[in-house]
Amino acid sequence: MCLIQPFRGLRPTTGHAADVAAPPYDVLSADEARAQVAGKPWSFLHISKPEIDLPPETDPYAPEVYAKAAENLSTMLDAGILARDPEACYYAYRLTMPTGAGEHVQTGLVAAASVADYDTNRIKKHEFTRPDKEDDRVRQIHALNAQTGPVLLAYPPSQAADELLAQASAGAPEADVTAPDGIRHQIWVVRDVNLIEAISSTFDAMSALYIADGHHRSAAASRVAAARRGETEQCADYFLAVIFPHHEMKIMDYNRVVKDLNGLSELDFLTAVGKSFHVEASPTRVQPTAPGEFGLYLNNRWLRLTINPSLIPTDPVARLDVSLLSDHLLGPILGITDLRRDKRIDFVGGIRGLAELEKRVNSREMAAAFALHPTQMEDLMAVADNNQVMPPKSTWFEPKLADGLVSHVLD
């Protein structure tokens, strides 16, 4: 069984990509999704988040929600908004993110990735999953007989793969959509048999792929494949993925805000922090520029924290900035040891900027905020290679993939 294979993608028909493309199902609340689909009957949110078409009090995990997803998919197929390619293809997918300092561009491959290689950890994980979120995706896949939310994967250094992706994304794209958030999504269909074979063999020679985002979707795909094993629907043994070169992927900081100082005065808190960190006042906002450096916003001022280098271990998980902050400040000083369940801590993706940290503290909703240096792709890969798990809220990937541009039907 090959690591990846082409498939007959389910895609918006000509002229409908902009009508269909939608944010990932898990980045919007139901109310936000309802607002987004106003006047947009073909938005993929009607399939990926179908509770928006049911009464607001509906349990999002109720059977009628998944039935509504299947009904909405059928409606879009009957209306000719979505259709499947007649032959198995690969798809090049380019994301372009405008930023103040210039565009960020990354080009990846939409493919069907092997469940067997996921099960044997050739497609490597770095996060734990929650059973309830897995169950939700399993029910969605069964209801649609399709995987509609792609798993975000990274491939290790490969000049050959980079060159093939450049070839696959040459010329005019078949879909070109700029989303309301300014992110541009472009899709090229790879139909050339020789190019398809070259892509398959090049990726199959790789020792591993790495899950960046989508641990619940990949785990759900594995469960569906196991449940269907022995049936004729062999495509259940592959799951929808978009695979980018690791060096093009953009991880932003994933910052922390805390509700209180664990009963400490500001002076006592900073004295305790000073035992493990060098603390200095900053006249401007502190955006950490290197590992081991942190920004602290407290009582209307910014402080720069730099951890004592002797406290940085060699273990790939323990040396992460998210771990250093937890192990030497959040846990021992603030008493926050369970990042998944402790209600005294919250997390702010770097896409919101340092102003959001100031806002949360200045409003007195939170007592302090911590700005972190982004986790690097090499760090993520090192953790996965050591069969370890990263702490919660370690990575925030931008830009996000769109739902609806290519889906994988299981037949």
ChimeraX attribute file (.defattr): number of C-alpha atoms within 10 A of each C-alpha:
attribute: neighborCount
match mode: 1-to-1
recipient: residues
	/A:1	11
	/A:2	15
	/A:3	25
	/A:4	24
	/A:5	23
	/A:6	20
	/A:7	24
	/A:8	21
	/A:9	25
	/A:10	21
	/A:11	21
	/A:12	26
	/A:13	18
	/A:14	13
	/A:15	12
	/A:16	18
	/A:17	25
	/A:18	19
	/A:19	17
	/A:20	25
	/A:21	24
	/A:22	24
	/A:23	21
	/A:24	19
	/A:25	20
	/A:26	10
	/A:27	10
	/A:28	14
	/A:29	12
	/A:30	19
	/A:31	11
	/A:32	11
	/A:33	21
	/A:34	19
	/A:35	12
	/A:36	16
	/A:37	18
	/A:38	9
	/A:39	8
	/A:40	14
	/A:41	13
	/A:42	24
	/A:43	24
	/A:44	28
	/A:45	29
	/A:46	26
	/A:47	28
	/A:48	26
	/A:49	23
	/A:50	24
	/A:51	26
	/A:52	23
	/A:53	18
	/A:54	13
	/A:55	8
	/A:56	12
	/A:57	7
	/A:58	13
	/A:59	12
	/A:60	17
	/A:61	16
	/A:62	11
	/A:63	12
	/A:64	15
	/A:65	23
	/A:66	25
	/A:67	17
	/A:68	21
	/A:69	23
	/A:70	22
	/A:71	17
	/A:72	22
	/A:73	20
	/A:74	15
	/A:75	14
	/A:76	20
	/A:77	16
	/A:78	11
	/A:79	11
	/A:80	13
	/A:81	19
	/A:82	25
	/A:83	17
	/A:84	18
	/A:85	15
	/A:86	10
	/A:87	10
	/A:88	15
	/A:89	20
	/A:90	25
	/A:91	25
	/A:92	25
	/A:93	27
	/A:94	22
	/A:95	22
	/A:96	17
	/A:97	19
	/A:98	15
	/A:99	9
	/A:100	5
	/A:101	6
	/A:102	8
	/A:103	10
	/A:104	16
	/A:105	15
	/A:106	18
	/A:107	24
	/A:108	29
	/A:109	26
	/A:110	32
	/A:111	28
	/A:112	29
	/A:113	25
	/A:114	24
	/A:115	27
	/A:116	18
	/A:117	19
	/A:118	23
	/A:119	13
	/A:120	9
	/A:121	16
	/A:122	18
	/A:123	23
	/A:124	24
	/A:125	27
	/A:126	22
	/A:127	21
	/A:128	13
	/A:129	13
	/A:130	11
	/A:131	11
	/A:132	11
	/A:133	15
	/A:134	19
	/A:135	17
	/A:136	17
	/A:137	25
	/A:138	21
	/A:139	18
	/A:140	25
	/A:141	24
	/A:142	15
	/A:143	17
	/A:144	22
	/A:145	17
	/A:146	21
	/A:147	27
	/A:148	27
	/A:149	27
	/A:150	26
	/A:151	24
	/A:152	23
	/A:153	25
	/A:154	27
	/A:155	22
	/A:156	18
	/A:157	12
	/A:158	13
	/A:159	10
	/A:160	13
	/A:161	23
	/A:162	16
	/A:163	11
	/A:164	17
	/A:165	23
	/A:166	13
	/A:167	13
	/A:168	26
	/A:169	21
	/A:170	10
	/A:171	8
	/A:172	10
	/A:173	16
	/A:174	14
	/A:175	20
	/A:176	18
	/A:177	20
	/A:178	15
	/A:179	14
	/A:180	10
	/A:181	10
	/A:182	13
	/A:183	19
	/A:184	18
	/A:185	25
	/A:186	22
	/A:187	25
	/A:188	21
	/A:189	18
	/A:190	21
	/A:191	16
	/A:192	11
	/A:193	11
	/A:194	10
	/A:195	16
	/A:196	20
	/A:197	12
	/A:198	14
	/A:199	22
	/A:200	19
	/A:201	16
	/A:202	16
	/A:203	19
	/A:204	15
	/A:205	10
	/A:206	15
	/A:207	11
	/A:208	20
	/A:209	26
	/A:210	25
	/A:211	24
	/A:212	25
	/A:213	20
	/A:214	18
	/A:215	21
	/A:216	22
	/A:217	27
	/A:218	30
	/A:219	24
	/A:220	24
	/A:221	27
	/A:222	22
	/A:223	19
	/A:224	21
	/A:225	22
	/A:226	14
	/A:227	11
	/A:228	15
	/A:229	13
	/A:230	9
	/A:231	9
	/A:232	9
	/A:233	14
	/A:234	13
	/A:235	18
	/A:236	28
	/A:237	22
	/A:238	28
	/A:239	32
	/A:240	27
	/A:241	29
	/A:242	22
	/A:243	25
	/A:244	27
	/A:245	21
	/A:246	22
	/A:247	14
	/A:248	14
	/A:249	21
	/A:250	18
	/A:251	20
	/A:252	21
	/A:253	25
	/A:254	23
	/A:255	27
	/A:256	21
	/A:257	23
	/A:258	22
	/A:259	17
	/A:260	15
	/A:261	18
	/A:262	14
	/A:263	9
	/A:264	13
	/A:265	10
	/A:266	13
	/A:267	9
	/A:268	13
	/A:269	16
	/A:270	14
	/A:271	13
	/A:272	17
	/A:273	19
	/A:274	17
	/A:275	13
	/A:276	18
	/A:277	23
	/A:278	14
	/A:279	19
	/A:280	13
	/A:281	13
	/A:282	14
	/A:283	9
	/A:284	10
	/A:285	17
	/A:286	21
	/A:287	18
	/A:288	18
	/A:289	11
	/A:290	12
	/A:291	18
	/A:292	22
	/A:293	21
	/A:294	25
	/A:295	24
	/A:296	25
	/A:297	24
	/A:298	17
	/A:299	13
	/A:300	9
	/A:301	13
	/A:302	20
	/A:303	20
	/A:304	23
	/A:305	23
	/A:306	19
	/A:307	23
	/A:308	14
	/A:309	10
	/A:310	7
	/A:311	15
	/A:312	15
	/A:313	12
	/A:314	9
	/A:315	11
	/A:316	20
	/A:317	21
	/A:318	18
	/A:319	17
	/A:320	26
	/A:321	22
	/A:322	27
	/A:323	19
	/A:324	20
	/A:325	20
	/A:326	21
	/A:327	16
	/A:328	18
	/A:329	20
	/A:330	23
	/A:331	14
	/A:332	13
	/A:333	18
	/A:334	19
	/A:335	14
	/A:336	19
	/A:337	13
	/A:338	15
	/A:339	17
	/A:340	11
	/A:341	9
	/A:342	11
	/A:343	11
	/A:344	18
	/A:345	19
	/A:346	16
	/A:347	17
	/A:348	21
	/A:349	21
	/A:350	22
	/A:351	15
	/A:352	12
	/A:353	15
	/A:354	20
	/A:355	9
	/A:356	15
	/A:357	24
	/A:358	22
	/A:359	13
	/A:360	18
	/A:361	20
	/A:362	16
	/A:363	9
	/A:364	13
	/A:365	13
	/A:366	21
	/A:367	19
	/A:368	23
	/A:369	27
	/A:370	25
	/A:371	27
	/A:372	27
	/A:373	23
	/A:374	24
	/A:375	20
	/A:376	20
	/A:377	20
	/A:378	13
	/A:379	15
	/A:380	23
	/A:381	24
	/A:382	16
	/A:383	22
	/A:384	23
	/A:385	17
	/A:386	13
	/A:387	12
	/A:388	16
	/A:389	15
	/A:390	21
	/A:391	19
	/A:392	14
	/A:393	18
	/A:394	23
	/A:395	24
	/A:396	21
	/A:397	19
	/A:398	17
	/A:399	23
	/A:400	16
	/A:401	22
	/A:402	22
	/A:403	21
	/A:404	26
	/A:405	28
	/A:406	28
	/A:407	26
	/A:408	27
	/A:409	21
	/A:410	20
	/A:411	11
